[in-house]
Amino acid sequence: MSERQEVVERNLWAAPALFVFVAWVLFKMDESPSMERTAWIVYTAGWIPVVGMLGRTAVQRRNPGIGAVFGVGILLIMGAVFWANHG
């Protein structure tokens, strides 16, 4: 795998952190139902890069590594926090 591909993969594994941060900001900005709905949509969109990378590593029969632990972990933990506060 080339160095460029490795950088892209690392960024895709880390992408959920950005989605979680934006969702957190949206939850804190306003208590309106439309803002909360938007925050949930942004949070859910954070699963797209993780699921895509998990699928790619499964097809290539590679170990997803620590990136998968980080990506899935932050989504699960913050999803539980968001649900407990806004669910």
C-alpha positions as CSV (number, residue, x, y, z in Angstrom):
1,M,0.0,0.0,0.0
2,S,1.3,3.4,-0.9
3,E,2.0,6.2,1.6
4,R,-0.9,8.2,0.1
5,Q,-3.3,5.3,0.6
6,E,-2.2,5.0,4.2
7,V,-2.9,8.7,4.9
8,V,-6.3,8.5,3.3
9,E,-7.2,5.4,5.4
10,R,-6.0,7.1,8.7
11,N,-8.1,10.1,7.9
12,L,-11.2,8.0,7.1
13,W,-10.8,6.2,10.4
14,A,-10.4,9.5,12.3
15,A,-13.4,11.2,10.4
16,P,-16.0,10.2,13.0
17,A,-14.3,12.5,15.6
18,L,-15.2,15.4,13.4
19,F,-18.8,14.3,12.9
20,V,-19.2,13.7,16.7
21,F,-17.8,17.2,17.4
22,V,-20.1,18.9,15.0
23,A,-23.1,16.9,16.4
24,W,-22.1,17.9,19.9
25,V,-22.0,21.6,18.9
26,L,-25.4,21.3,17.3
27,F,-26.9,19.7,20.4
28,K,-25.5,22.5,22.5
29,M,-26.5,25.4,20.2
30,D,-30.2,25.2,20.4
31,E,-32.9,23.1,22.0
32,S,-35.2,23.2,19.0
33,P,-36.4,19.9,17.6
34,S,-35.0,20.8,14.1
35,M,-31.5,21.4,15.5
36,E,-31.7,18.2,17.5
37,R,-32.8,16.3,14.4
38,T,-29.9,17.9,12.4
39,A,-27.4,16.8,15.1
40,W,-28.7,13.2,15.0
41,I,-28.3,13.3,11.2
42,V,-24.7,14.5,11.5
43,Y,-23.9,11.9,14.1
44,T,-25.4,9.1,11.9
45,A,-23.4,10.3,8.9
46,G,-20.3,9.7,11.0
47,W,-20.9,6.0,10.7
48,I,-20.5,6.1,6.9
49,P,-16.6,6.3,6.8
50,V,-16.3,3.6,9.5
51,V,-18.7,1.2,7.9
52,G,-17.0,1.8,4.5
53,M,-13.5,1.2,5.9
54,L,-14.7,-1.9,7.8
55,G,-16.2,-3.2,4.5
56,R,-13.0,-2.4,2.6
57,T,-10.7,-4.2,5.1
58,A,-13.1,-7.2,5.2
59,V,-13.0,-7.5,1.4
60,Q,-9.2,-7.2,1.4
61,R,-9.0,-9.6,4.4
62,R,-6.9,-7.2,6.4
63,N,-6.9,-6.4,10.1
64,P,-8.6,-3.0,10.5
65,G,-6.3,-2.1,13.3
66,I,-6.5,0.6,16.0
67,G,-8.3,2.9,13.6
68,A,-11.4,0.8,13.8
69,V,-11.3,0.7,17.6
70,F,-11.0,4.5,17.7
71,G,-13.7,5.2,15.0
72,V,-16.3,2.7,16.4
73,G,-15.4,3.5,20.0
74,I,-16.0,7.2,19.7
75,L,-19.2,6.7,17.8
76,L,-20.6,4.2,20.4
77,I,-19.5,6.2,23.4
78,M,-20.7,9.5,22.2
79,G,-23.9,8.0,20.7
80,A,-24.7,6.7,24.2
81,V,-24.0,10.1,25.7
82,F,-26.1,11.9,23.1
83,W,-29.0,9.4,23.6
84,A,-28.8,9.7,27.4
85,N,-29.1,13.5,27.1
86,H,-31.2,14.0,24.0
87,G,-32.9,10.7,23.3
